[in-house]
Amino acid sequence: MYDIRITAIRKADYRDLQALYENPIQHTCDVSEGQQWVSVGGARPDGFCPSAWDSLRPFAEALAAGQGNFYDGWMRNPYSALISCNDGFRPVSFLLERIEKETTT
């Protein structure tokens, strides 16, 4: 198994869509660009947004298991993926990268 580095690359904020469709909410996403986590053996990192994890999980698990080259060469680094969370109002793009040292997990 491999560990996976997850980096928040970009965070969008679609205020026009929020004004049209979103009910007011108390707590919005508090992820910052550049923030990093490590998925140990494909598990959700502590403190990582459960909703965002739903989008990233299949890729993190596959990378942790040694798989890669998603969609026949989509990424320059075959052991990485750029995945956005499922929040249509303020999506965050996350870069998942396999940490090259294999773990014994």
Summary of the structure (lengths in Angstrom):
residues: 105
radius of gyration: 14.8
end to end distance: 6.1
largest distance: 49.0
contacts: 271
relative contact order: 0.33
helix: 21%
strand: 29%
